[in-house]
Amino acid sequence: MVSALYYERRRNTAERAVDRDLRDAAEAHRQIYQAVRAHDVDRARRLMNDHLLKASSYQAKEEQVLGSKVLGSKVLGSKVLGSKRAAR
């Protein structure tokens, strides 16, 4: 259940992600995979930690951008959350 909630949240923020951020994430995944495949535990751990820190930073940036747009347009309530919620 928790993973489904996280997946849905991340899917929504990924739609707003910059292409460069998505390319960086894909490259990080590739490097992590290669380290795991090579049984290089220390490198895999370091790469995964770096990736999680960057991902957290990217998500914070995405949320700031969304927050700025919301405040700038003075949209309040469920309309901020998208058409699914606004339609309810």
VEXDO-828751 format. One line per 10 residues: number of its first residue (from 1); their letters; for each residue x negated, z, y of N, C-alpha, C. Coordinates in steps of 0.001 Angstrom, whole numbers, plus 500000, padded with zeros to 6 digits. Last residue first. Layout:
! VEXDO-828751
NUM) A) X,Z,Y,X,Z,Y,X,Z,Y ~ ... .
END
This chain:
! VEXDO-828751
88) RAARKSGLVK) 514315,491646,516022,515124,492671,515341,516164,493277,516219 ~ 512685,490023,517490,513933,489442,517011,514854,490476,516379 ~ 510444,491476,517916,511311,491236,519069,512678,490736,518615 ~ 509198,491340,515419,509773,492604,515883,510751,492386,517022 ~ 508543,488608,515354,509231,489246,514230,509925,490525,514692 ~ 507121,487975,517710,508499,487513,517553,509234,488211,516411 ~ 505207,490786,518981,505428,489463,518422,506893,489186,518106 ~ 504765,493099,520345,504355,493022,518953,504654,491689,518295 ~ 505901,492956,522834,504448,492926,522736,504011,492631,521317 ~ 508556,493422,522420,508149,492050,522710,506648,491896,522599 .
78) SGLVKSGLVK) 508997,496130,522191,508772,495378,520970,508336,493942,521235 ~ 507479,497204,525288,508341,497381,524132,508006,496460,522986 ~ 506578,494825,527892,506702,496154,527317,507568,496128,526071 ~ 504464,492987,529924,505381,492918,528794,505398,494298,528152 ~ 502858,492438,532125,503843,493520,532209,504911,493408,531125 ~ 500746,490793,532055,502063,490141,532107,503203,491153,532175 ~ 498646,492597,531977,498685,491585,533021,500040,490932,533162 ~ 499144,494037,529660,499232,494714,530945,499363,493711,532087 ~ 498743,491942,527795,500007,492666,527833,500173,493335,529186 ~ 496130,491210,528288,497190,490217,528454,498539,490900,528577 .
68) SGLVQEEKAQ) 494835,493581,527647,494736,493039,529001,495860,492047,529264 ~ 495438,493789,524897,495911,494802,525832,495876,494316,527260 ~ 494012,491573,523926,495462,491623,523784,496047,492623,524771 ~ 491431,492442,524574,491945,491189,525141,493464,491185,525071 ~ 491293,494721,522996,491167,494830,524450,491737,493600,525126 ~ 491487,493612,520439,492553,494496,520902,492503,494681,522413 ~ 489068,492209,520359,490333,491482,520219,491490,492322,520754 ~ 487276,494358,520545,487296,493342,521595,488613,492560,521560 ~ 487808,495628,518140,488038,496355,519398,488140,495376,520557 ~ 486968,493627,516397,488372,494026,516409,488715,494775,517690 .
58) YSSAKLLHDN) 484218,493573,516974,485034,492375,517212,486516,492753,517301 ~ 483504,496162,516118,483309,495767,517514,484178,494559,517866 ~ 484066,495950,513410,484754,496958,514218,484676,496611,515700 ~ 482237,493988,512746,483669,493730,512581,484489,494714,513415 ~ 479821,495340,513213,480174,494169,514020,481673,493883,513946 ~ 480037,497330,511223,479888,497700,512636,480273,496546,513553 ~ 480191,495746,508920,481315,496623,509272,481244,497063,510729 ~ 477650,494509,509002,478871,493705,509071,480069,494561,509499 ~ 475932,496695,508657,475868,495881,509889,477159,495094,510078 ~ 476738,497450,506061,476889,498375,507179,476880,497613,508506 .
48) MLRRARDVDH) 475981,495164,504660,477390,495556,504693,477646,496508,505850 ~ 473197,495187,505054,473994,494061,505546,475473,494432,505650 ~ 472555,497602,503722,472244,497418,505144,473093,496305,505755 ~ 473411,497019,501094,473970,498166,501818,473759,498005,503328 ~ 471788,494814,500507,473243,494676,500488,473898,495804,501282 ~ 469250,496032,500655,469611,494954,501587,471125,494779,501661 ~ 469464,497897,498543,469170,498333,499914,469574,497276,500937 ~ 469992,496250,496279,470950,497263,496725,470718,497665,498177 ~ 469740,493397,495092,468984,494060,496166,469922,495063,496856 ~ 470722,491654,493206,470583,493078,492853,469718,493842,493849 .
38) ARVAQYIQRH) 471397,489179,493990,469972,489392,493721,469680,490838,493309 ~ 474076,489600,494541,473726,488736,493407,472262,488915,493002 ~ 473800,491099,496856,474401,491698,495661,474000,490905,494430 ~ 472689,489158,498549,471956,490395,498275,472486,491078,497011 ~ 474746,487245,498583,473429,486887,498055,472605,488127,497713 ~ 476804,488745,499810,476963,488234,498447,475605,487908,497827 ~ 475675,489088,502327,475976,490263,501491,476086,489829,500035 ~ 475593,486422,503192,474343,487181,503032,474547,488420,502158 ~ 478346,485820,503263,477436,485036,502419,476155,485816,502153 ~ 479251,487632,505166,479752,487717,503787,478817,486979,502842 .
28) AEAADRLDRD) 477907,486625,507409,477622,487988,506935,478075,488150,505486 ~ 479175,484150,507640,477739,484201,507356,477351,485587,506838 ~ 481746,485029,508290,481534,484240,507072,480057,484257,506669 ~ 481223,486286,510744,481737,487060,509616,481511,486316,508299 ~ 480407,484089,512299,479490,485214,512088,479922,486028,510871 ~ 482800,482618,512284,481588,482059,511657,480579,483155,511364 ~ 484413,484394,513726,484762,484059,512340,483571,483464,511603 ~ 483111,484356,516181,483229,485614,515456,483548,485349,513978 ~ 483506,481678,516882,482141,482178,516699,482165,483473,515888 ~ 486300,481562,517244,485659,480833,516145,484259,481360,515848 .
18) VAREATNRRR) 487845,484688,517910,487100,483541,518414,486399,482886,517230 ~ 491052,485812,516777,489594,485865,516783,488996,484566,517317 ~ 493728,485833,516394,493271,485820,517786,491751,485779,517900 ~ 493963,485988,513684,494566,484826,514341,494103,484703,515798 ~ 492946,488476,513207,492106,487322,512893,492656,486047,513534 ~ 495086,490126,513779,493975,490088,514734,493065,488893,514465 ~ 496736,489516,511543,497214,489310,512909,496068,489246,513911 ~ 495111,490322,509459,495560,488928,509523,496024,488608,510941 ~ 494900,493036,509938,493715,492192,510128,494107,490726,510213 ~ 497512,493845,509304,496959,494103,510641,495784,493167,510913 .
8) EYYLASVM) 497627,493048,506610,498567,492483,507588,498041,492669,509010 ~ 495577,494639,505503,495524,493182,505421,496410,492551,506491 ~ 496572,497206,505943,495345,496781,506620,495251,495253,506631 ~ 498813,497101,504262,498980,497350,505692,497748,496890,506471 ~ 497550,496681,501812,498513,495689,502313,498728,495856,503811 ~ 496076,499010,501541,495370,497735,501671,496296,496646,502202 ~ 498122,500859,501273,497252,500927,502447,496540,499602,502648 ~ 499183,500000,498805,500000,500000,500000,499137,500000,501263 .
END
